[in-house]
């Protein structure tokens, strides 16, 4: 069972800086790898956690990113 501890402050700051500078894809990659390595979960679980985090913390930026991908 996974115990909810939250992200370290340094990780939250890094993700925030990346998202605010337009690097939401890089922020997603960082969070995905962090989840895989720290919690040793499979790729599907890490991806679900990553999406849930961005929906909760950065909904507007995630929506803009998804719209940009849909256009391409």
N, C-alpha and C positions, 0 to 999 in steps of 0.2 A: 504494500500500500504506500502511496506517495503522500508525504506530509507537506501541506502547503506552508511554504516559508516566504514566498515572495521573492522578488529579484533583489540582488544586492544594489545598493545605491549607485555604485559605479556603472553597473549594467543599465539601470534605468536612465542615467544621464547620457550614456553613450547612445542608447536607442532614441532618446528624445532629440539629441543633437543631429543624428543621422536623418530622422524623419523631418525635422524642421529645415534641414538643408536639402531636402528633396531626394534623399537616399533611402526611401522606404524599402526598396528591394534589398539593399545591403543590410538594413536593420533587421529585416525578416530572416535573412541568411544567418546573421549573428545570433539571433534569438533561437532559431532552429537548431543550430549547432550547439548552443549552450544547453538547450533542453536535452538533446541527444546525449551529450557527454556527462552532464551533471546528474541527470535522473535516469540515464541508461534506458530510455524508452525507444520503441520502434519509430520508424519514419512517419507513419500515419498519426500516431499520438502526438509527436512533436509538431507536426503540421497543424493539427487541430488546436493545440495550445497556442501556437504562434498566431493563428487567425483569430482565436478568441481574445488574445491579448491586444491585438491591433484594433479589433472591433470595440473593445472596451476603452482603450487609452487614446486611440487616434482615429476615430470613425470618419472624420472629414477627409483626412489625408488618404486613408484606405479607399474611400469611395472615389476620390479623384484618380488614384492609381488604377483602380479597377476599370474606370471609364476610359482612361488612356489606353489600357491594354485592349479593351473591347474594340476601340477604333482601329487599332493596328492590325 
